[in-house]
């Protein structure tokens, strides 16, 4: 009985620690959300935001009167969809042949790819290359240079290597070409790793901003993360200068507009993540267990 009681108390302590960690992790997001829905004059008093202090949508009304956020949202969604599709396509095309053991050049090519994880060309050579390709100030500058991630390539390659070779051999006997084998045999049985890598690439594209700062010069082509950075780096009232003549501007504070912008930027990932979260750990384990 004493041993069972010790185990039970240990479980309660562990649950309490995990609950505390969960609260510490979630509260900053909850604080931002409740602040954005609070009445700005009352919210400026500070304190804990377990619920909105007052209730006001003036910050969101002011934010969405700025047409720049709609351009930024559209550009980010395009980058998310097109970029992730390009990433998956080219990562699969590279991972499949290098997972086939009969390919004699697989080891040296894999070592070259691994080398890129340790050393890169640098920011200036990359910019010069993108500029020479005529992609500066286009959304493709945010997609093409990052078409393949070496880390995600190794995860997908290792998963392909874990697939029984009999599947490929049977396809070869039936006369299937390598491309047909990849898209009709390998890809359909690789949905877990594809979902995990989709999450990796999707989160990267949605959160990335530095490449947009480097390559995008036109305001209408900027992505949401740059719009958010601009809101956080200087006065929210200055960044919404075109809206200063509206009556609602006087009702909001700089901080409340920032909070509303953060919430607007988080929504897509919060909606996507629950559907792909279960594949996240599995995708990492796939890349770490098999070498």
C-alpha angles and dihedrals in degrees: 000000000000092000092050091050091051091051091048093050090047090054091050091050091048091049090049092051092048091048090052091049090049092052092047090050098045101039097075089057091045090048092054092047095049092044091053091055094044126101102264098227091051093042092056088069088075126208131118118335105207088147134005115288098228113333128264138156093190092109091055092044090052092045096051093046086072107087090204092076091058091051089047092049092049093048092048092049090049091049091047095051100036096037095050091047092051091046094052094045097050095037090055092046090053098039098050101060091041090054092057109095095208091063101103096202096051096102100051092043091049090051090052090053090048089052089062089060089061101038133025134189093249135241099284098049089046091051091048090051093049090047093049089053090055094240099121111121092017128105090237088072086069094050113033100053090053096041092126129031113204091214093052090044091059091048092053094042092053091049092051088051090055092058111100109261089222089079092059093042092053090050090051091051089053089053099253116161119233091256092051090047090052098048099034103034112019102036096050091056093044100065095122094057092041090054091048093049091045087058092048094050094040094053090047094052094045095049100037116107110148095077089049090053090052101043107026117074102161116086093218091058097050121115128236096259091059090048088052092047090052090051091051097042100054139015114310089216090055092048088053094044092137089063099048093102093063120103093232093062090079091055097059135065131222091248095051092053090050091052092049090051092051091051091049090052094049099050100083095050092044089055095045101041100068091059095052101029095096090061094051098081092038091054092052092047091050090058096043102045100049118052 
